[in-house]
């Protein structure tokens, strides 16, 4: 006759609770370790201290950069009211816009070649926009995140092709991979030397695709599991400022559900430079950003 120990019902319940508690602890520790690993991959930068009249809430600078992190392919300003996560305004700023910096006039997208802080400073001195938070992702990480989210549906409105980037797209709605989406954002077939209508087309493409990208990523983030998947996809290509954490960024991007408004530009007589239009300055002023009203120490 075999020997066995009888465990009273109360003790069995206690043992089950202890095991369950241990399991929760193990999962929590694993989650914490996973979170620490993902956070450790994020690069950090310091933003310049801007002095400007108080705008309505905080301004987030969202940037899609090339893989060298020296060229900005998409520049988005998201104004988030105080105490909220959902942006009340989303502006796509043309990367070829000429702005004033400490080194003179430069195209906005090229200021990233110095650092993200230089880009933030150029938005301050050039357009009167003080930047409170930065989220920047490089092209390969953005492409991986789009693929992890299941690809992207875009509507270009008209055909678009770039042999060097390897895409030839018809007009109308269509589904594209992350690589094609980032190639469209990086498309430089039209630039400031061409007619103003050409620049408008490029800006509209960037705003349309950029808006679809932000909406897709916002939809995919949805909670810790989605955030972990997106953060893992971007790998070491994500940069934020020291005052921003992944959860803050996830809440803001996850709340984006509206289209991007493309700021307008006007070309100079030689078509070689793009300047902010009066409408752009009026749009910015309506949000509390005053041209000439923002200064950065050292710029």
ChimeraX commands (.cxc) that place a marker at each C-alpha (Angstrom):
marker #1 position 0.00,0.00,0.00 radius 0.5
marker #1 position 1.58,3.22,-1.12 radius 0.5
marker #1 position 2.07,6.15,1.18 radius 0.5
marker #1 position 0.77,9.60,0.26 radius 0.5
marker #1 position 0.25,12.84,2.06 radius 0.5
marker #1 position -3.20,14.36,2.22 radius 0.5
marker #1 position -3.36,18.13,1.76 radius 0.5
marker #1 position -6.34,19.78,3.45 radius 0.5
marker #1 position -8.59,21.83,1.14 radius 0.5
marker #1 position -7.59,25.10,2.77 radius 0.5
marker #1 position -3.92,24.27,2.31 radius 0.5
marker #1 position -4.50,23.29,-1.33 radius 0.5
marker #1 position -6.15,26.66,-1.96 radius 0.5
marker #1 position -3.26,28.44,-0.29 radius 0.5
marker #1 position -0.76,26.47,-2.37 radius 0.5
marker #1 position -2.64,27.36,-5.57 radius 0.5
marker #1 position -2.60,31.04,-4.63 radius 0.5
marker #1 position 1.11,30.86,-3.88 radius 0.5
marker #1 position 1.83,29.24,-7.24 radius 0.5
marker #1 position -0.33,31.79,-9.02 radius 0.5
marker #1 position 1.44,34.60,-7.20 radius 0.5
marker #1 position 4.82,33.18,-8.15 radius 0.5
marker #1 position 3.73,32.95,-11.78 radius 0.5
marker #1 position 2.56,36.57,-11.76 radius 0.5
marker #1 position 5.88,37.61,-10.25 radius 0.5
marker #1 position 7.86,35.69,-12.89 radius 0.5
marker #1 position 5.79,37.23,-15.69 radius 0.5
marker #1 position 6.16,40.69,-14.16 radius 0.5
marker #1 position 9.92,40.29,-13.90 radius 0.5
marker #1 position 10.09,39.01,-17.48 radius 0.5
marker #1 position 7.98,41.97,-18.62 radius 0.5
marker #1 position 10.16,44.40,-16.70 radius 0.5
marker #1 position 13.30,42.90,-18.21 radius 0.5
marker #1 position 11.75,43.10,-21.67 radius 0.5
marker #1 position 10.72,46.72,-21.08 radius 0.5
marker #1 position 14.21,47.58,-19.82 radius 0.5
marker #1 position 15.76,46.01,-22.93 radius 0.5
marker #1 position 13.49,47.96,-25.28 radius 0.5
marker #1 position 13.98,51.23,-23.42 radius 0.5
marker #1 position 17.74,50.64,-23.48 radius 0.5
marker #1 position 17.68,50.58,-27.28 radius 0.5
marker #1 position 16.19,54.07,-27.50 radius 0.5
marker #1 position 18.65,56.89,-28.18 radius 0.5
marker #1 position 18.36,60.14,-26.24 radius 0.5
marker #1 position 19.10,63.74,-27.18 radius 0.5
marker #1 position 18.81,67.08,-25.42 radius 0.5
marker #1 position 16.45,69.66,-26.91 radius 0.5
marker #1 position 17.39,73.33,-26.96 radius 0.5
marker #1 position 15.79,75.55,-24.35 radius 0.5
marker #1 position 13.40,77.73,-26.33 radius 0.5
marker #1 position 11.95,80.99,-25.09 radius 0.5
marker #1 position 8.55,81.76,-26.61 radius 0.5
marker #1 position 5.04,82.90,-25.71 radius 0.5
marker #1 position 3.06,80.05,-24.21 radius 0.5
marker #1 position 1.26,78.08,-26.91 radius 0.5
marker #1 position -1.89,76.05,-26.32 radius 0.5
marker #1 position -0.42,72.89,-24.79 radius 0.5
marker #1 position 2.75,71.02,-25.73 radius 0.5
marker #1 position 4.36,70.73,-29.15 radius 0.5
marker #1 position 5.62,67.32,-30.27 radius 0.5
marker #1 position 8.09,67.05,-33.14 radius 0.5
marker #1 position 7.67,63.76,-35.01 radius 0.5
marker #1 position 10.39,63.01,-37.56 radius 0.5
marker #1 position 10.99,60.24,-40.10 radius 0.5
marker #1 position 14.69,60.37,-40.99 radius 0.5
marker #1 position 16.90,58.59,-43.47 radius 0.5
marker #1 position 19.08,55.73,-42.25 radius 0.5
marker #1 position 21.99,58.06,-41.56 radius 0.5
marker #1 position 19.75,60.27,-39.38 radius 0.5
marker #1 position 21.05,63.31,-41.25 radius 0.5
marker #1 position 18.10,64.03,-43.58 radius 0.5
marker #1 position 14.52,64.52,-42.47 radius 0.5
marker #1 position 12.06,62.83,-44.83 radius 0.5
marker #1 position 8.93,63.77,-42.86 radius 0.5
marker #1 position 8.54,66.57,-40.32 radius 0.5
marker #1 position 5.30,66.70,-38.32 radius 0.5
marker #1 position 4.25,69.08,-35.57 radius 0.5
marker #1 position 1.59,67.74,-33.21 radius 0.5
marker #1 position 0.06,70.19,-30.77 radius 0.5
marker #1 position -1.33,68.41,-27.71 radius 0.5
marker #1 position -3.57,70.39,-25.31 radius 0.5
marker #1 position -2.50,70.50,-21.67 radius 0.5
marker #1 position -3.61,67.46,-19.71 radius 0.5
marker #1 position -4.53,65.47,-22.81 radius 0.5
marker #1 position -2.91,62.92,-25.11 radius 0.5
marker #1 position -4.87,63.47,-28.33 radius 0.5
marker #1 position -3.30,66.08,-30.66 radius 0.5
marker #1 position -5.62,68.94,-31.55 radius 0.5
marker #1 position -3.52,69.89,-34.61 radius 0.5
marker #1 position -1.22,67.92,-36.93 radius 0.5
marker #1 position 0.96,69.89,-39.34 radius 0.5
marker #1 position 3.25,68.45,-42.03 radius 0.5
marker #1 position 6.11,70.94,-42.49 radius 0.5
marker #1 position 7.83,70.83,-45.92 radius 0.5
marker #1 position 11.40,69.60,-45.46 radius 0.5
marker #1 position 12.64,71.94,-48.23 radius 0.5
marker #1 position 11.31,75.03,-46.50 radius 0.5
marker #1 position 13.98,77.70,-46.12 radius 0.5
marker #1 position 14.44,78.73,-42.47 radius 0.5
marker #1 position 16.82,80.95,-40.54 radius 0.5
marker #1 position 19.36,79.21,-38.30 radius 0.5
marker #1 position 22.48,80.24,-36.46 radius 0.5
marker #1 position 24.40,79.44,-39.66 radius 0.5
marker #1 position 22.12,81.47,-41.94 radius 0.5
marker #1 position 19.34,80.28,-44.24 radius 0.5
marker #1 position 19.03,76.51,-44.69 radius 0.5
marker #1 position 16.50,73.99,-45.86 radius 0.5
marker #1 position 14.71,72.67,-42.82 radius 0.5
marker #1 position 15.25,68.97,-43.53 radius 0.5
marker #1 position 19.01,69.49,-43.83 radius 0.5
marker #1 position 19.32,70.92,-40.33 radius 0.5
marker #1 position 18.96,67.37,-39.02 radius 0.5
marker #1 position 22.51,66.79,-40.31 radius 0.5
marker #1 position 23.80,68.63,-37.26 radius 0.5
marker #1 position 21.46,66.99,-34.75 radius 0.5
marker #1 position 17.75,66.71,-33.90 radius 0.5
marker #1 position 18.35,69.63,-31.55 radius 0.5
marker #1 position 19.40,71.76,-34.53 radius 0.5
marker #1 position 16.15,70.87,-36.32 radius 0.5
marker #1 position 14.14,71.82,-33.22 radius 0.5
marker #1 position 16.08,75.07,-32.96 radius 0.5
marker #1 position 15.41,75.87,-36.63 radius 0.5
marker #1 position 11.67,75.42,-36.08 radius 0.5
marker #1 position 11.93,77.91,-33.20 radius 0.5
marker #1 position 13.97,80.61,-34.93 radius 0.5
marker #1 position 12.48,80.07,-38.40 radius 0.5
marker #1 position 8.78,79.55,-37.67 radius 0.5
marker #1 position 8.32,80.56,-34.04 radius 0.5
marker #1 position 7.62,76.97,-32.92 radius 0.5
marker #1 position 9.10,75.88,-29.55 radius 0.5
marker #1 position 9.50,72.09,-29.40 radius 0.5
marker #1 position 8.67,70.34,-26.11 radius 0.5
marker #1 position 9.06,66.68,-27.16 radius 0.5
marker #1 position 10.84,64.80,-29.95 radius 0.5
marker #1 position 10.23,61.35,-31.44 radius 0.5
marker #1 position 12.41,60.41,-34.42 radius 0.5
marker #1 position 12.69,57.08,-36.24 radius 0.5
marker #1 position 15.09,56.13,-39.01 radius 0.5
marker #1 position 13.85,54.67,-42.31 radius 0.5
marker #1 position 14.75,51.01,-41.74 radius 0.5
marker #1 position 13.06,51.01,-38.33 radius 0.5
marker #1 position 9.96,52.75,-39.66 radius 0.5
marker #1 position 9.73,50.26,-42.53 radius 0.5
marker #1 position 9.99,47.34,-40.10 radius 0.5
marker #1 position 7.31,48.84,-37.85 radius 0.5
marker #1 position 4.93,49.30,-40.81 radius 0.5
marker #1 position 5.48,45.68,-41.87 radius 0.5
marker #1 position 4.96,44.49,-38.30 radius 0.5
marker #1 position 1.65,46.38,-38.34 radius 0.5
marker #1 position 0.56,44.56,-41.50 radius 0.5
marker #1 position 1.57,47.01,-44.23 radius 0.5
marker #1 position 0.02,50.32,-45.22 radius 0.5
marker #1 position -2.89,51.40,-47.41 radius 0.5
marker #1 position -2.28,54.72,-49.17 radius 0.5
marker #1 position -4.03,56.81,-51.82 radius 0.5
marker #1 position -1.63,58.90,-53.89 radius 0.5
marker #1 position -4.31,60.24,-56.18 radius 0.5
marker #1 position -2.03,59.92,-59.22 radius 0.5
marker #1 position 0.77,57.58,-60.44 radius 0.5
marker #1 position 4.20,57.91,-58.85 radius 0.5
marker #1 position 7.45,56.18,-59.75 radius 0.5
marker #1 position 11.08,56.21,-58.66 radius 0.5
marker #1 position 13.34,53.74,-60.44 radius 0.5
marker #1 position 16.21,54.24,-58.00 radius 0.5
marker #1 position 13.93,53.43,-55.06 radius 0.5
marker #1 position 12.34,50.52,-56.92 radius 0.5
marker #1 position 8.69,51.52,-56.90 radius 0.5
marker #1 position 6.19,52.24,-59.68 radius 0.5
marker #1 position 2.73,52.93,-58.27 radius 0.5
marker #1 position -0.58,53.55,-59.96 radius 0.5
marker #1 position -2.91,56.21,-58.68 radius 0.5
marker #1 position -5.70,55.41,-56.25 radius 0.5
marker #1 position -5.84,53.34,-53.05 radius 0.5
marker #1 position -3.29,50.54,-52.76 radius 0.5
marker #1 position -1.43,48.53,-50.15 radius 0.5
marker #1 position 2.34,48.95,-49.88 radius 0.5
marker #1 position 5.15,47.53,-47.78 radius 0.5
marker #1 position 7.13,49.47,-45.23 radius 0.5
marker #1 position 10.06,49.78,-47.65 radius 0.5
marker #1 position 7.85,51.38,-50.32 radius 0.5
marker #1 position 6.15,53.68,-47.80 radius 0.5
marker #1 position 9.49,55.00,-46.53 radius 0.5
marker #1 position 10.78,55.33,-50.11 radius 0.5
marker #1 position 7.81,57.56,-50.93 radius 0.5
marker #1 position 8.54,59.71,-47.89 radius 0.5
marker #1 position 12.16,59.99,-49.00 radius 0.5
marker #1 position 11.22,60.70,-52.65 radius 0.5
marker #1 position 13.30,63.59,-53.96 radius 0.5
marker #1 position 12.33,63.47,-57.63 radius 0.5
marker #1 position 10.84,66.94,-57.13 radius 0.5
marker #1 position 12.77,69.62,-55.34 radius 0.5
marker #1 position 12.99,73.35,-54.82 radius 0.5
marker #1 position 14.49,73.95,-58.28 radius 0.5
marker #1 position 11.30,72.84,-59.99 radius 0.5
marker #1 position 8.00,74.63,-60.42 radius 0.5
marker #1 position 5.95,75.53,-57.38 radius 0.5
marker #1 position 3.24,73.10,-58.50 radius 0.5
marker #1 position 5.79,70.29,-58.36 radius 0.5
marker #1 position 6.73,71.19,-54.81 radius 0.5
marker #1 position 3.06,71.24,-53.85 radius 0.5
marker #1 position 2.63,67.73,-55.24 radius 0.5
marker #1 position 5.61,66.47,-53.25 radius 0.5
marker #1 position 4.31,68.11,-50.08 radius 0.5
marker #1 position 0.85,66.61,-50.60 radius 0.5
marker #1 position 2.36,63.14,-51.15 radius 0.5
marker #1 position 4.43,63.47,-48.00 radius 0.5
marker #1 position 1.45,64.63,-45.95 radius 0.5
marker #1 position -0.86,61.92,-47.34 radius 0.5
marker #1 position 1.59,59.07,-46.77 radius 0.5
marker #1 position 2.84,60.51,-43.47 radius 0.5
marker #1 position -0.71,60.78,-42.17 radius 0.5
marker #1 position -1.41,57.17,-43.15 radius 0.5
marker #1 position 1.81,56.03,-41.45 radius 0.5
marker #1 position 0.99,57.81,-38.18 radius 0.5
marker #1 position -2.58,56.50,-38.18 radius 0.5
marker #1 position -1.36,52.93,-38.83 radius 0.5
marker #1 position 1.26,53.07,-36.08 radius 0.5
marker #1 position -1.24,54.60,-33.69 radius 0.5
marker #1 position -3.67,51.77,-34.41 radius 0.5
marker #1 position -0.93,49.15,-34.00 radius 0.5
marker #1 position 0.46,50.45,-30.69 radius 0.5
marker #1 position -2.72,49.82,-28.61 radius 0.5
marker #1 position -1.42,48.80,-25.18 radius 0.5
marker #1 position 1.79,47.24,-23.90 radius 0.5
marker #1 position 1.80,44.32,-26.34 radius 0.5
marker #1 position 1.45,46.59,-29.35 radius 0.5
marker #1 position 3.99,49.05,-27.99 radius 0.5
marker #1 position 6.46,46.23,-27.40 radius 0.5
marker #1 position 5.98,44.97,-30.96 radius 0.5
marker #1 position 6.47,48.41,-32.48 radius 0.5
marker #1 position 9.46,49.23,-30.24 radius 0.5
marker #1 position 11.07,45.88,-31.07 radius 0.5
marker #1 position 10.56,46.52,-34.79 radius 0.5
marker #1 position 12.24,49.92,-34.67 radius 0.5
marker #1 position 15.19,48.42,-32.79 radius 0.5
marker #1 position 17.97,50.95,-32.25 radius 0.5
marker #1 position 16.57,53.44,-34.77 radius 0.5
marker #1 position 14.32,55.34,-32.35 radius 0.5
marker #1 position 15.39,58.65,-30.78 radius 0.5
marker #1 position 13.53,60.71,-28.17 radius 0.5
marker #1 position 14.50,63.67,-26.02 radius 0.5
marker #1 position 15.50,63.22,-22.39 radius 0.5
marker #1 position 12.15,64.51,-21.18 radius 0.5
marker #1 position 10.09,61.93,-23.10 radius 0.5
marker #1 position 9.54,58.23,-22.44 radius 0.5
marker #1 position 8.13,55.49,-24.66 radius 0.5
marker #1 position 4.81,55.37,-22.86 radius 0.5
marker #1 position 4.25,59.11,-23.31 radius 0.5
marker #1 position 5.10,58.84,-27.00 radius 0.5
marker #1 position 2.85,55.79,-27.39 radius 0.5
marker #1 position -0.11,57.62,-25.83 radius 0.5
marker #1 position 0.25,60.59,-28.17 radius 0.5
marker #1 position 0.88,58.60,-31.36 radius 0.5
marker #1 position -1.79,56.09,-30.37 radius 0.5
marker #1 position -4.32,58.93,-30.12 radius 0.5
marker #1 position -3.66,60.26,-33.63 radius 0.5
marker #1 position -6.73,59.73,-35.80 radius 0.5
marker #1 position -6.87,62.76,-38.07 radius 0.5
marker #1 position -5.17,63.68,-41.37 radius 0.5
marker #1 position -2.07,65.83,-41.61 radius 0.5
marker #1 position -2.48,69.42,-42.70 radius 0.5
marker #1 position 0.28,70.26,-45.18 radius 0.5
marker #1 position 1.73,73.73,-44.65 radius 0.5
marker #1 position 1.99,75.65,-47.91 radius 0.5
marker #1 position 5.11,77.15,-49.45 radius 0.5
marker #1 position 5.86,79.65,-52.16 radius 0.5
marker #1 position 8.88,79.57,-54.48 radius 0.5
marker #1 position 11.24,82.48,-55.14 radius 0.5
marker #1 position 11.57,83.96,-58.62 radius 0.5
marker #1 position 14.38,81.55,-59.47 radius 0.5
marker #1 position 12.47,78.54,-58.05 radius 0.5
marker #1 position 15.63,77.71,-56.08 radius 0.5
marker #1 position 14.24,78.40,-52.63 radius 0.5
marker #1 position 11.00,77.67,-50.83 radius 0.5
marker #1 position 9.60,80.16,-48.35 radius 0.5
marker #1 position 6.73,79.92,-45.91 radius 0.5
marker #1 position 3.58,81.33,-47.45 radius 0.5
marker #1 position 1.44,83.97,-45.69 radius 0.5
marker #1 position -1.16,81.24,-45.21 radius 0.5
marker #1 position 1.41,79.06,-43.41 radius 0.5
marker #1 position 2.31,81.88,-41.06 radius 0.5
marker #1 position -1.39,82.55,-40.44 radius 0.5
marker #1 position -2.00,78.85,-39.72 radius 0.5
marker #1 position 0.89,78.82,-37.24 radius 0.5
marker #1 position -0.24,82.05,-35.60 radius 0.5
marker #1 position -3.71,80.56,-35.08 radius 0.5
marker #1 position -2.04,77.87,-32.96 radius 0.5
marker #1 position -0.11,80.40,-30.90 radius 0.5
marker #1 position 3.21,80.23,-32.80 radius 0.5
marker #1 position 4.50,83.71,-33.60 radius 0.5
marker #1 position 7.20,84.29,-36.22 radius 0.5
marker #1 position 10.17,85.98,-34.56 radius 0.5
marker #1 position 8.74,85.24,-31.13 radius 0.5
marker #1 position 10.84,82.17,-30.35 radius 0.5
marker #1 position 14.52,82.30,-29.46 radius 0.5
marker #1 position 17.09,79.67,-28.56 radius 0.5
marker #1 position 20.20,80.47,-26.57 radius 0.5
marker #1 position 23.27,80.16,-28.80 radius 0.5
marker #1 position 21.32,80.29,-32.09 radius 0.5
marker link #1:1,2 radius 0.2
marker link #1:2,3 radius 0.2
marker link #1:3,4 radius 0.2
marker link #1:4,5 radius 0.2
marker link #1:5,6 radius 0.2
marker link #1:6,7 radius 0.2
marker link #1:7,8 radius 0.2
marker link #1:8,9 radius 0.2
marker link #1:9,10 radius 0.2
marker link #1:10,11 radius 0.2
marker link #1:11,12 radius 0.2
marker link #1:12,13 radius 0.2
marker link #1:13,14 radius 0.2
marker link #1:14,15 radius 0.2
marker link #1:15,16 radius 0.2
marker link #1:16,17 radius 0.2
marker link #1:17,18 radius 0.2
marker link #1:18,19 radius 0.2
marker link #1:19,20 radius 0.2
marker link #1:20,21 radius 0.2
marker link #1:21,22 radius 0.2
marker link #1:22,23 radius 0.2
marker link #1:23,24 radius 0.2
marker link #1:24,25 radius 0.2
marker link #1:25,26 radius 0.2
marker link #1:26,27 radius 0.2
marker link #1:27,28 radius 0.2
marker link #1:28,29 radius 0.2
marker link #1:29,30 radius 0.2
marker link #1:30,31 radius 0.2
marker link #1:31,32 radius 0.2
marker link #1:32,33 radius 0.2
marker link #1:33,34 radius 0.2
marker link #1:34,35 radius 0.2
marker link #1:35,36 radius 0.2
marker link #1:36,37 radius 0.2
marker link #1:37,38 radius 0.2
marker link #1:38,39 radius 0.2
marker link #1:39,40 radius 0.2
marker link #1:40,41 radius 0.2
marker link #1:41,42 radius 0.2
marker link #1:42,43 radius 0.2
marker link #1:43,44 radius 0.2
marker link #1:44,45 radius 0.2
marker link #1:45,46 radius 0.2
marker link #1:46,47 radius 0.2
marker link #1:47,48 radius 0.2
marker link #1:48,49 radius 0.2
marker link #1:49,50 radius 0.2
marker link #1:50,51 radius 0.2
marker link #1:51,52 radius 0.2
marker link #1:52,53 radius 0.2
marker link #1:53,54 radius 0.2
marker link #1:54,55 radius 0.2
marker link #1:55,56 radius 0.2
marker link #1:56,57 radius 0.2
marker link #1:57,58 radius 0.2
marker link #1:58,59 radius 0.2
marker link #1:59,60 radius 0.2
marker link #1:60,61 radius 0.2
marker link #1:61,62 radius 0.2
marker link #1:62,63 radius 0.2
marker link #1:63,64 radius 0.2
marker link #1:64,65 radius 0.2
marker link #1:65,66 radius 0.2
marker link #1:66,67 radius 0.2
marker link #1:67,68 radius 0.2
marker link #1:68,69 radius 0.2
marker link #1:69,70 radius 0.2
marker link #1:70,71 radius 0.2
marker link #1:71,72 radius 0.2
marker link #1:72,73 radius 0.2
marker link #1:73,74 radius 0.2
marker link #1:74,75 radius 0.2
marker link #1:75,76 radius 0.2
marker link #1:76,77 radius 0.2
marker link #1:77,78 radius 0.2
marker link #1:78,79 radius 0.2
marker link #1:79,80 radius 0.2
marker link #1:80,81 radius 0.2
marker link #1:81,82 radius 0.2
marker link #1:82,83 radius 0.2
marker link #1:83,84 radius 0.2
marker link #1:84,85 radius 0.2
marker link #1:85,86 radius 0.2
marker link #1:86,87 radius 0.2
marker link #1:87,88 radius 0.2
marker link #1:88,89 radius 0.2
marker link #1:89,90 radius 0.2
marker link #1:90,91 radius 0.2
marker link #1:91,92 radius 0.2
marker link #1:92,93 radius 0.2
marker link #1:93,94 radius 0.2
marker link #1:94,95 radius 0.2
marker link #1:95,96 radius 0.2
marker link #1:96,97 radius 0.2
marker link #1:97,98 radius 0.2
marker link #1:98,99 radius 0.2
marker link #1:99,100 radius 0.2
marker link #1:100,101 radius 0.2
marker link #1:101,102 radius 0.2
marker link #1:102,103 radius 0.2
marker link #1:103,104 radius 0.2
marker link #1:104,105 radius 0.2
marker link #1:105,106 radius 0.2
marker link #1:106,107 radius 0.2
marker link #1:107,108 radius 0.2
marker link #1:108,109 radius 0.2
marker link #1:109,110 radius 0.2
marker link #1:110,111 radius 0.2
marker link #1:111,112 radius 0.2
marker link #1:112,113 radius 0.2
marker link #1:113,114 radius 0.2
marker link #1:114,115 radius 0.2
marker link #1:115,116 radius 0.2
marker link #1:116,117 radius 0.2
marker link #1:117,118 radius 0.2
marker link #1:118,119 radius 0.2
marker link #1:119,120 radius 0.2
marker link #1:120,121 radius 0.2
marker link #1:121,122 radius 0.2
marker link #1:122,123 radius 0.2
marker link #1:123,124 radius 0.2
marker link #1:124,125 radius 0.2
marker link #1:125,126 radius 0.2
marker link #1:126,127 radius 0.2
marker link #1:127,128 radius 0.2
marker link #1:128,129 radius 0.2
marker link #1:129,130 radius 0.2
marker link #1:130,131 radius 0.2
marker link #1:131,132 radius 0.2
marker link #1:132,133 radius 0.2
marker link #1:133,134 radius 0.2
marker link #1:134,135 radius 0.2
marker link #1:135,136 radius 0.2
marker link #1:136,137 radius 0.2
marker link #1:137,138 radius 0.2
marker link #1:138,139 radius 0.2
marker link #1:139,140 radius 0.2
marker link #1:140,141 radius 0.2
marker link #1:141,142 radius 0.2
marker link #1:142,143 radius 0.2
marker link #1:143,144 radius 0.2
marker link #1:144,145 radius 0.2
marker link #1:145,146 radius 0.2
marker link #1:146,147 radius 0.2
marker link #1:147,148 radius 0.2
marker link #1:148,149 radius 0.2
marker link #1:149,150 radius 0.2
marker link #1:150,151 radius 0.2
marker link #1:151,152 radius 0.2
marker link #1:152,153 radius 0.2
marker link #1:153,154 radius 0.2
marker link #1:154,155 radius 0.2
marker link #1:155,156 radius 0.2
marker link #1:156,157 radius 0.2
marker link #1:157,158 radius 0.2
marker link #1:158,159 radius 0.2
marker link #1:159,160 radius 0.2
marker link #1:160,161 radius 0.2
marker link #1:161,162 radius 0.2
marker link #1:162,163 radius 0.2
marker link #1:163,164 radius 0.2
marker link #1:164,165 radius 0.2
marker link #1:165,166 radius 0.2
marker link #1:166,167 radius 0.2
marker link #1:167,168 radius 0.2
marker link #1:168,169 radius 0.2
marker link #1:169,170 radius 0.2
marker link #1:170,171 radius 0.2
marker link #1:171,172 radius 0.2
marker link #1:172,173 radius 0.2
marker link #1:173,174 radius 0.2
marker link #1:174,175 radius 0.2
marker link #1:175,176 radius 0.2
marker link #1:176,177 radius 0.2
marker link #1:177,178 radius 0.2
marker link #1:178,179 radius 0.2
marker link #1:179,180 radius 0.2
marker link #1:180,181 radius 0.2
marker link #1:181,182 radius 0.2
marker link #1:182,183 radius 0.2
marker link #1:183,184 radius 0.2
marker link #1:184,185 radius 0.2
marker link #1:185,186 radius 0.2
marker link #1:186,187 radius 0.2
marker link #1:187,188 radius 0.2
marker link #1:188,189 radius 0.2
marker link #1:189,190 radius 0.2
marker link #1:190,191 radius 0.2
marker link #1:191,192 radius 0.2
marker link #1:192,193 radius 0.2
marker link #1:193,194 radius 0.2
marker link #1:194,195 radius 0.2
marker link #1:195,196 radius 0.2
marker link #1:196,197 radius 0.2
marker link #1:197,198 radius 0.2
marker link #1:198,199 radius 0.2
marker link #1:199,200 radius 0.2
marker link #1:200,201 radius 0.2
marker link #1:201,202 radius 0.2
marker link #1:202,203 radius 0.2
marker link #1:203,204 radius 0.2
marker link #1:204,205 radius 0.2
marker link #1:205,206 radius 0.2
marker link #1:206,207 radius 0.2
marker link #1:207,208 radius 0.2
marker link #1:208,209 radius 0.2
marker link #1:209,210 radius 0.2
marker link #1:210,211 radius 0.2
marker link #1:211,212 radius 0.2
marker link #1:212,213 radius 0.2
marker link #1:213,214 radius 0.2
marker link #1:214,215 radius 0.2
marker link #1:215,216 radius 0.2
marker link #1:216,217 radius 0.2
marker link #1:217,218 radius 0.2
marker link #1:218,219 radius 0.2
marker link #1:219,220 radius 0.2
marker link #1:220,221 radius 0.2
marker link #1:221,222 radius 0.2
marker link #1:222,223 radius 0.2
marker link #1:223,224 radius 0.2
marker link #1:224,225 radius 0.2
marker link #1:225,226 radius 0.2
marker link #1:226,227 radius 0.2
marker link #1:227,228 radius 0.2
marker link #1:228,229 radius 0.2
marker link #1:229,230 radius 0.2
marker link #1:230,231 radius 0.2
marker link #1:231,232 radius 0.2
marker link #1:232,233 radius 0.2
marker link #1:233,234 radius 0.2
marker link #1:234,235 radius 0.2
marker link #1:235,236 radius 0.2
marker link #1:236,237 radius 0.2
marker link #1:237,238 radius 0.2
marker link #1:238,239 radius 0.2
marker link #1:239,240 radius 0.2
marker link #1:240,241 radius 0.2
marker link #1:241,242 radius 0.2
marker link #1:242,243 radius 0.2
marker link #1:243,244 radius 0.2
marker link #1:244,245 radius 0.2
marker link #1:245,246 radius 0.2
marker link #1:246,247 radius 0.2
marker link #1:247,248 radius 0.2
marker link #1:248,249 radius 0.2
marker link #1:249,250 radius 0.2
marker link #1:250,251 radius 0.2
marker link #1:251,252 radius 0.2
marker link #1:252,253 radius 0.2
marker link #1:253,254 radius 0.2
marker link #1:254,255 radius 0.2
marker link #1:255,256 radius 0.2
marker link #1:256,257 radius 0.2
marker link #1:257,258 radius 0.2
marker link #1:258,259 radius 0.2
marker link #1:259,260 radius 0.2
marker link #1:260,261 radius 0.2
marker link #1:261,262 radius 0.2
marker link #1:262,263 radius 0.2
marker link #1:263,264 radius 0.2
marker link #1:264,265 radius 0.2
marker link #1:265,266 radius 0.2
marker link #1:266,267 radius 0.2
marker link #1:267,268 radius 0.2
marker link #1:268,269 radius 0.2
marker link #1:269,270 radius 0.2
marker link #1:270,271 radius 0.2
marker link #1:271,272 radius 0.2
marker link #1:272,273 radius 0.2
marker link #1:273,274 radius 0.2
marker link #1:274,275 radius 0.2
marker link #1:275,276 radius 0.2
marker link #1:276,277 radius 0.2
marker link #1:277,278 radius 0.2
marker link #1:278,279 radius 0.2
marker link #1:279,280 radius 0.2
marker link #1:280,281 radius 0.2
marker link #1:281,282 radius 0.2
marker link #1:282,283 radius 0.2
marker link #1:283,284 radius 0.2
marker link #1:284,285 radius 0.2
marker link #1:285,286 radius 0.2
marker link #1:286,287 radius 0.2
marker link #1:287,288 radius 0.2
marker link #1:288,289 radius 0.2
marker link #1:289,290 radius 0.2
marker link #1:290,291 radius 0.2
marker link #1:291,292 radius 0.2
marker link #1:292,293 radius 0.2
marker link #1:293,294 radius 0.2
marker link #1:294,295 radius 0.2
marker link #1:295,296 radius 0.2
marker link #1:296,297 radius 0.2
marker link #1:297,298 radius 0.2
marker link #1:298,299 radius 0.2
view
